[in-house]
Amino acid sequence: MNDNQGSTPSPPDTSSLNPVLRDSLAEGRPRYFRASGGAARGKSGREDTEKFADDLMILQECALLVGERLEMNAVSHAIIYDGGNACAFQFDQNSNPANPELVGALVNRRIPMRELLNGLKEYINQR
């Protein structure tokens, strides 16, 4: 007989995670990032920042394709929902036009689009 039969699985050990990432995952809060010149920066650890950078590349490529299809010059923001997760980016209108920055977010829940975009705007204005 299996000793685990009928028992509920224990939650994953998150003690080794970056504290910002751990708290954000537990509370379903977005993790925010800045990106420019091919580099992304965030406070939730290297692995999470790399995940954001990978998702950002895909999201930007999709945004460019949609922008071209709609005959727009540029897409200023985009959001993608992947299962129970969301990823978004928005160009920082306060950044240097010669070296534009963008801000982005990852969140482990299906957050309403307006809430996510408002969070990005607040993050931009904190600077």
C-alpha positions in Angstrom: 0.0 0.0 0.0 1.3 3.5 -0.9 1.7 5.8 2.2 0.8 8.8 0.1 -2.6 7.4 -0.9 -5.4 9.7 0.1 -3.0 12.5 1.3 -2.8 15.9 -0.3 0.5 16.8 -1.9 2.6 19.3 0.1 3.1 22.7 -1.4 6.4 23.4 -3.2 9.2 24.7 -1.1 9.6 28.4 -2.0 12.1 29.3 0.7 15.0 29.4 -1.8 13.2 31.9 -4.1 14.1 35.5 -4.3 11.9 37.3 -1.6 10.3 39.6 -4.1 9.4 36.7 -6.4 8.2 34.5 -3.5 5.9 37.3 -2.1 4.6 38.2 -5.6 3.8 34.6 -6.4 2.1 34.1 -3.1 0.0 37.2 -3.4 -0.7 37.2 -7.2 1.0 40.6 -7.6 2.8 41.6 -10.8 6.6 41.6 -10.9 7.8 44.7 -12.8 10.8 45.1 -15.1 12.6 47.7 -17.2 14.3 46.9 -20.5 16.4 48.8 -23.0 19.3 48.1 -25.3 18.7 44.4 -25.2 18.9 44.0 -21.4 16.2 43.6 -18.9 16.3 44.5 -15.2 14.0 43.4 -12.4 14.0 42.8 -8.6 12.6 39.3 -8.6 15.9 37.5 -9.4 17.9 36.4 -12.5 15.7 33.5 -13.5 12.5 35.5 -13.4 14.1 38.4 -15.3 15.3 36.0 -17.9 11.8 34.5 -18.2 10.4 38.1 -18.7 13.1 38.8 -21.3 12.1 35.6 -23.2 8.4 36.4 -23.0 9.1 40.0 -24.0 10.9 39.0 -27.2 7.9 36.9 -28.2 5.4 39.6 -27.2 7.3 42.3 -29.1 7.5 40.2 -32.2 3.7 39.6 -32.1 3.0 43.3 -31.5 5.2 44.2 -34.5 3.3 41.8 -36.7 -0.1 43.1 -35.5 1.1 46.7 -36.0 2.3 46.0 -39.5 -1.0 44.2 -40.3 -3.0 47.2 -39.1 -0.7 49.6 -40.9 0.4 51.2 -37.6 3.8 52.7 -37.1 4.4 51.1 -33.7 2.5 49.3 -31.0 2.9 51.1 -27.7 1.8 48.3 -25.4 0.8 44.6 -25.6 -0.5 41.9 -23.2 -0.6 38.2 -23.6 -2.4 35.7 -21.4 -0.8 32.2 -21.3 -3.0 29.8 -19.2 -3.2 31.4 -15.8 -0.3 33.8 -16.4 -0.1 37.3 -17.9 2.8 39.2 -19.5 2.7 42.8 -20.6 4.9 45.6 -21.8 4.5 49.3 -22.4 6.9 51.9 -23.8 8.0 54.5 -21.2 7.1 57.8 -22.8 9.4 59.5 -20.3 12.5 57.7 -21.6 15.1 59.0 -24.1 13.7 58.7 -27.6 17.2 57.8 -28.9 17.3 54.9 -26.4 13.7 54.1 -25.5 12.9 52.1 -22.4 10.0 49.9 -21.9 8.5 48.6 -18.7 6.9 45.2 -18.4 5.2 42.8 -16.0 4.7 39.2 -15.3 1.9 37.9 -13.0 0.8 34.4 -12.1 -2.9 35.1 -12.6 -5.3 36.3 -15.2 -5.3 39.9 -14.2 -7.7 42.3 -16.0 -6.1 44.2 -18.8 -6.9 47.6 -17.4 -5.5 46.7 -14.0 -2.2 45.5 -15.6 -1.8 48.6 -17.8 -2.6 50.9 -14.8 0.1 49.0 -12.8 2.6 49.6 -15.6 1.7 53.3 -15.7 2.2 53.6 -11.9 5.5 51.8 -12.2 6.7 54.3 -14.9 5.6 57.2 -12.7 7.5 56.0 -9.7 10.8 56.9 -11.3 
